[in-house]
């Protein structure tokens, strides 16, 4: 078996940005004293000063950038927050909160985990169970957690499907505790954690007075503000069939741009590709007729959840869902037969050499 991991190519055109004074971060953040260098004096920095840090976390490379006189502090706090959330939310790291919950069949939960369980429950309900953080036992069985890849027998999948019902996880808000109602249930925030992390970084930036910044994690992006001249950021979306090219460029501001596709993580067995986006109904990789889904919205947490959910739904289901929730997000759907579908809210902001069908247009 062979694993191939492609990341979405993001081309970000960065110009000058204006920022104001930095206040303390609002949640468990502190200056990063492991940066390997001292911070430049605040008085010596101009408003177009760039601070940038690279970090490997959540199984991907991340880049955090901010502009302005307070950029070092903002980026330092953001890196600390990435490290904190990585240690908290990992399903595989020994001692993480999720690992403990999975081992113990529940337990006390932190503010972050309680929030994410609530958001996951909302999307689980609104997407007719397409987004299910309880799918993890099958993720493990397929080897996506360990790297020991295999295609489970159908009988094994059917047995594990009994453990993958998110509705069987009870949350007692008054006690901040979670109970797994069936022995062997496990959760994984892999489909929501990166989006939540980028949203948290936007909070940190704003609390630090930053007006323009970016986090790029594994090819997914969230941006704050616009360029100094008021023009939009430009984000290129990778072509899932050719990692050296992209299907188009989106001009945007104050938005998360998050893409999911079967080309990101997969292995091959007997000439067939098995990707990591599993259909909760079958336990097998989703075969929906889509090869990538991009979600564009102000909320990184939502964008992360919905990119997975709409991929599983397929074209018609994704369009129907958007039509019911179009005030909340926009989407770019790329189909197996080469069609590029873009919702009307971003139709004028997305440029491509491919033919585009506008969803919701006349």
C-alpha positions in Angstrom: 0.0 0.0 0.0 1.2 3.5 -0.7 0.1 6.7 0.9 0.1 10.0 -1.0 -0.6 13.3 0.7 -1.1 16.4 -1.4 -1.7 19.8 0.1 -3.7 22.5 -1.5 -1.5 25.2 -3.1 -2.2 28.6 -1.7 -0.9 31.7 -3.4 -1.3 34.6 -1.1 -0.4 38.1 -2.4 0.5 40.1 0.7 1.0 43.9 0.7 1.2 46.4 3.5 -1.1 46.4 6.5 -2.0 48.7 9.4 -2.3 47.5 13.0 -3.0 49.0 16.4 -1.7 48.3 20.0 -1.7 44.7 21.3 -3.9 43.7 24.2 -3.7 40.3 26.0 -5.1 37.3 24.2 -8.6 36.3 25.4 -8.0 32.6 26.0 -5.0 30.8 27.5 -2.4 32.5 25.3 1.0 33.9 26.4 4.1 35.2 24.6 6.1 32.3 23.0 9.4 32.2 24.8 10.6 29.3 22.7 10.9 31.3 19.5 14.7 31.2 19.5 15.2 34.9 19.3 14.3 38.2 21.0 11.5 40.4 19.9 12.2 43.7 18.2 11.5 46.8 20.2 7.9 48.0 19.6 9.0 51.5 18.9 11.3 50.5 16.1 8.7 48.7 14.0 6.6 50.3 11.3 3.0 49.5 10.5 4.1 47.3 7.6 6.4 45.2 9.7 5.9 41.5 9.0 6.1 38.7 11.7 6.0 35.2 10.4 6.4 31.8 12.0 6.2 28.2 10.7 5.2 25.3 12.9 4.4 21.6 12.4 1.3 20.7 14.3 -2.0 18.8 13.8 -0.1 16.6 11.3 0.6 19.4 8.9 2.8 22.4 8.4 1.3 25.8 9.4 2.3 29.3 8.7 1.1 32.3 10.8 1.7 35.8 9.6 0.7 39.2 10.9 1.6 42.8 9.9 2.2 45.8 12.1 4.1 47.1 15.1 2.5 44.5 17.4 2.9 41.6 14.9 5.6 39.7 16.9 3.4 39.5 20.0 0.3 38.4 17.9 2.2 35.7 16.1 3.8 34.5 19.3 0.5 34.1 21.0 -0.9 32.4 17.9 1.8 29.8 17.9 1.3 29.1 21.6 -2.4 28.6 20.9 -1.7 26.2 18.1 0.6 24.1 20.4 -2.1 24.2 23.2 -4.9 23.1 20.9 -2.7 20.4 19.3 -2.0 18.9 22.7 -5.6 19.1 23.8 -7.5 17.9 20.7 -5.3 15.1 19.2 -6.9 11.7 19.2 -3.6 9.9 19.1 -1.3 11.9 21.4 -0.8 10.3 24.8 -2.4 12.4 27.6 -4.5 14.6 25.3 -8.0 15.3 26.4 -9.5 13.4 23.5 -7.3 10.4 24.0 -8.4 10.3 27.7 -12.0 10.6 26.8 -11.7 7.8 24.3 -9.9 5.5 26.7 -12.3 6.2 29.6 -15.6 6.2 27.7 -16.1 9.9 28.6 -15.2 12.2 31.5 -14.7 15.9 32.3 -14.2 18.2 29.3 -12.6 21.6 28.9 -14.2 24.7 27.6 -12.7 24.1 24.1 -13.9 20.5 23.9 -17.3 21.3 25.2 -17.6 24.1 22.5 -16.5 21.7 19.7 -18.9 19.0 20.8 -21.7 21.5 20.7 -20.7 22.7 17.2 -20.2 19.2 16.0 -23.7 18.3 17.2 -25.2 21.3 15.4 -23.6 20.2 12.1 -24.4 16.6 12.7 -28.1 17.5 12.9 -28.2 20.0 10.1 -26.3 17.8 7.6 -28.5 14.7 8.4 -25.6 12.9 10.2 -23.0 13.5 7.4 -20.6 15.1 9.8 -20.0 12.6 12.6 -17.0 12.9 14.9 -17.8 9.4 16.2 -16.5 7.8 13.0 -13.1 7.4 14.5 -13.2 3.6 15.2 -13.4 3.0 11.5 -10.8 5.7 10.8 -8.5 3.7 13.1 -9.4 0.3 11.6 -8.5 1.6 8.1 -5.1 2.8 9.4 -5.5 6.5 8.9 -4.5 7.1 12.5 -1.5 4.8 12.7 -0.3 4.6 9.1 -0.9 0.9 8.9 -3.4 1.0 6.0 -5.9 -1.7 5.2 -9.3 -2.2 3.7 -11.4 -3.8 6.5 -13.8 -6.7 5.7 -17.4 -5.7 5.4 -18.4 -7.7 8.5 -15.8 -5.7 10.5 -17.1 -2.4 9.1 -20.7 -3.4 10.0 -19.6 -4.2 13.6 -17.8 -0.9 13.9 -20.8 1.1 12.5 -22.6 0.3 15.7 -20.1 2.4 17.6 -20.2 5.4 15.2 -23.4 7.1 16.2 -22.7 10.6 17.6 -26.2 10.7 19.1 -25.0 8.1 21.6 -22.6 10.6 23.2 -24.3 12.5 26.1 -23.0 15.9 27.3 -24.0 17.2 30.8 -23.5 20.9 30.5 -24.0 21.5 34.3 -21.1 19.1 35.1 -19.0 19.7 32.0 -18.9 16.0 31.4 -19.3 13.6 28.5 -20.5 10.0 28.5 -20.1 7.5 25.7 -23.3 5.3 25.9 -21.7 2.3 24.1 -18.4 0.7 25.0 -15.7 1.2 22.4 -17.0 4.5 21.0 -14.3 7.1 20.2 -14.3 10.6 18.8 -11.9 12.5 16.6 -11.9 16.3 15.9 -9.8 15.9 12.7 -12.7 17.4 10.7 -13.1 20.5 12.9 -9.9 21.2 14.9 -7.9 23.0 12.2 -10.9 25.3 11.4 -11.4 26.0 15.1 -7.7 26.8 15.4 -7.7 29.3 12.6 -10.8 30.9 14.1 -9.0 31.2 17.5 -6.0 32.8 15.8 -8.2 35.4 14.2 -9.5 36.2 17.8 -5.9 36.6 18.9 -5.0 38.9 16.1 -8.0 41.1 16.7 -7.3 41.1 20.5 -3.8 42.3 19.6 -5.1 45.0 17.4 -4.0 43.4 14.2 -5.9 44.5 11.1 -4.3 42.2 8.6 -3.0 38.6 9.1 -3.2 35.0 7.9 -3.0 31.4 9.0 -2.3 28.7 6.5 -2.6 25.2 7.8 -2.1 22.3 5.5 -3.3 24.3 2.6 -6.4 25.8 4.3 -6.5 29.5 4.9 -8.2 32.1 7.1 -7.4 35.7 6.5 -8.1 38.9 8.5 -8.9 42.2 6.8 -7.9 43.3 3.4 -4.7 44.6 1.8 -3.5 48.1 2.8 -4.9 49.5 -0.4 -8.3 48.0 0.3 -8.1 45.3 -2.3 -8.9 41.7 -1.6 -6.6 38.8 -0.7 -6.2 36.3 -3.5 -6.3 32.6 -2.7 -5.6 30.0 -5.3 -7.4 26.6 -5.0 -5.4 23.5 -6.0 -6.4 21.4 -8.8 -7.1 18.0 -7.2 -6.0 16.2 -10.4 -2.7 18.1 -10.7 -0.9 19.3 -7.6 1.2 21.7 -9.7 -1.8 23.7 -10.9 -4.9 25.3 -9.5 -8.5 25.5 -10.6 -9.0 29.1 -9.9 -8.3 32.1 -7.7 -10.7 33.6 -5.1 -10.5 37.2 -4.1 -11.7 37.6 -0.5 -11.4 39.2 2.9 -12.2 38.3 6.5 -13.0 34.7 5.4 -11.9 31.1 5.9 -11.2 29.2 2.7 -11.1 25.5 3.5 -11.1 22.6 1.0 -11.7 18.9 1.4 -11.1 16.2 -1.1 -10.3 12.5 -1.6 -6.9 13.4 -3.0 -5.6 14.8 0.3 -5.0 11.5 2.2 -5.4 8.1 0.7 -3.8 4.7 0.2 -4.1 2.3 -2.7 -4.9 -1.4 -2.6 -5.3 -3.7 -5.6 -5.3 -0.7 -7.8 -8.2 1.1 -6.0 -7.8 4.3 -4.0 -9.2 4.5 -0.5 -9.4 8.1 0.8 -9.9 9.3 4.4 -13.3 11.0 4.0 -15.6 8.2 5.2 -19.3 8.0 4.6 -21.0 7.5 8.1 -23.7 5.5 6.5 -21.4 2.8 4.9 -18.1 3.2 6.8 -16.3 3.3 3.5 -14.8 6.3 1.6 -17.5 8.6 0.2 -18.1 8.1 -3.5 -20.2 11.2 -4.1 -19.1 12.3 -7.6 -17.1 15.2 -6.1 -13.4 15.4 -6.0 -13.1 18.6 -4.0 -15.3 21.0 -2.0 -14.2 24.4 -0.9 -16.2 26.3 1.7 -15.9 30.1 2.1 -17.3 31.7 5.2 -16.4 34.0 8.1 -16.3 31.1 10.6 -13.3 28.7 10.2 -14.9 26.1 12.5 -18.0 25.9 10.3 -16.0 25.9 7.1 -14.0 22.9 8.2 -17.1 20.9 9.2 -19.0 21.8 6.0 -16.2 21.0 3.6 -16.3 17.4 4.7 -20.1 17.2 5.0 -20.8 18.6 1.5 -18.1 16.3 0.0 -20.0 13.3 1.4 -23.4 14.6 0.3 -22.4 14.9 -3.4 -23.3 17.6 -5.8 -27.1 17.6 -5.5 -27.1 17.2 -1.7 -24.5 20.0 -1.4 -26.5 22.3 -3.6 -29.7 21.6 -1.7 -27.9 22.3 1.6 -26.4 25.5 0.4 -29.8 26.7 -0.8 -31.1 26.2 2.8 -28.1 27.9 4.4 -26.8 30.3 1.8 -26.6 33.3 4.2 -24.0 31.4 6.1 -21.4 30.3 3.5 -20.5 29.9 -0.1 -19.0 26.9 -1.9 -17.0 25.7 -4.9 -17.7 22.2 -6.0 -15.5 20.3 -8.4 -17.0 17.2 -9.9 -15.5 14.0 -11.2 -16.7 14.8 -14.7 -14.8 18.1 -14.7 -17.6 20.5 -13.8 -16.8 23.5 -11.7 -19.8 24.8 -9.7 -19.7 28.1 -7.8 -22.4 29.6 -5.6 -23.6 33.1 -6.6 -22.3 34.8 -3.5 -18.7 34.4 -4.7 -19.3 34.0 -8.5 -17.8 37.4 -9.3 -14.9 36.9 -6.9 -13.7 33.6 -8.3 -11.7 33.5 -11.5 -10.9 30.3 -13.4 -9.8 29.2 -16.9 -12.4 26.4 -16.6 -16.0 26.8 -17.4 -18.0 27.8 -14.4 -21.7 27.0 -13.6 -23.1 29.5 -11.1 -25.3 27.9 -8.4 -28.3 30.1 -7.6 -27.7 32.3 -10.6 -30.3 33.1 -13.3 
